[in-house]
Amino acid sequence: MKYPLTPDVKPEFCTTGTFMRLPSQKHDAKLAIVGMPFDTAASFRVGARFAPQAIRQSSMTLFPYHPIHNVYPFEQMNAIDIGDIPVIPHNIHRSYELMKESIHELMSKGVIPIGLGGDHSVTLASLRAAAKVYGPVAMIHFDSHTDTWDTYYEEKYWHGSPFIRAHEEGLLQEDKVFQIGIRGTLNHSGDLQASLDLGYRLITTGELSNRGFEDVLKEIRKTIGNTPCFLTFDIDFVDPSFAPGTGTPEIGGFSSYDTLKMIRSLTGFNFIGYDVVEVLPSYDPSQITSLLAATLVHEFASLAALGCKRKIIKITST
């Protein structure tokens, strides 16, 4: 039987509990969906622990073929959904260890993970796992916030600090980190400068709108090249009129259509992992945010399938 099972094989409402009804294991899997339902590092709204199951439910309406990239990503990557990592809601450090171990096990086998957050603190666990396998990696970060604030109520580990902690731990190649779509009010005048001081390239929504993503993408390609790269996507990059179900919404973002165009253009990178974070189902009328997140997962899988195809062509041609 081919996977994923499509809505024309089994109705959308007949779910197995996995993303697009993927199997939970395959010996030759190259891609894995991983639930990371930790949300108690959030500073405002909580509830992202329920996002993995909401995203999986919304994925039931998706079909397997990607018409832009001409791939069947989940079939070509022998994709699986390993379920949710059993995090500990009141202990971020033990949860980090559990998440890191699961992601590291996948990456060490050459499997590309797509994490379903959870708040944005979970990305630090994935970066720790990635650094163990690949060394310091590049990162493309879509968000309305930099998440490089040092502390919050004197706490160093929260969803606003994963990328300053990643810097301190040597998990990233700082000159190959792009933070895209930053906007909104700030707590202090130096908040954006804090990212620049770490060596990250910060591209605000205003700069992105003025330059256009094609121009920005040229800079990203030239800088990152073939370096192993992690893509992290905070759903609040998208304007809350298109993605209201999130913890810290910021007005003035991009539409879901514009967002998909940007993600679809990220071909040719050496992506070793992805995640989508900060979806809050309780604030998501009509499930439009979780559907967008599920569609982004489909996009990530398609990029991974293209990357795998490119490697195969390169090997066979030599």
HELIX and SHEET records of a PDB file:
HELIX    1   1 PHE A   19  ARG A   21  5                                   3    
HELIX    2   2 ALA A   48  PHE A   50  5                                   3    
HELIX    3   3 ALA A   51  SER A   58  1                                   8    
HELIX    4   4 SER A   59  THR A   61  5                                   3    
HELIX    5   5 PRO A   73  GLN A   76  1                                   4    
HELIX    6   6 ILE A   92  SER A  108  1                                  17    
HELIX    7   7 VAL A  122  TYR A  134  1                                  13    
HELIX    8   8 PRO A  162  GLU A  168  1                                   7    
HELIX    9   9 ASP A  191  ASP A  197  1                                   7    
HELIX   10  10 THR A  205  ARG A  211  1                                   7    
HELIX   11  11 PHE A  213  ILE A  224  1                                  12    
HELIX   12  12 ILE A  235  PHE A  237  5                                   3    
HELIX   13  13 SER A  256  ARG A  264  1                                   9    
HELIX   14  14 PRO A  281  TYR A  283  5                                   3    
HELIX   15  15 PRO A  285  GLN A  287  5                                   3    
HELIX   16  16 ILE A  288  SER A  317  1                                  30    
SHEET    1   A 8 ILE A  80  ASP A  84  0                                        
SHEET    2   A 8 LEU A  31  MET A  36  1                                        
SHEET    3   A 8 ILE A 112  GLY A 117  1                                        
SHEET    4   A 8 PHE A 271  VAL A 277  1                                        
SHEET    5   A 8 CYS A 229  ASP A 234  1                                        
SHEET    6   A 8 VAL A 137  PHE A 142  1                                        
SHEET    7   A 8 LEU A 172  ILE A 182  1                                        
SHEET    8   A 8 ARG A 201  THR A 204  1                                        
END                                                                             
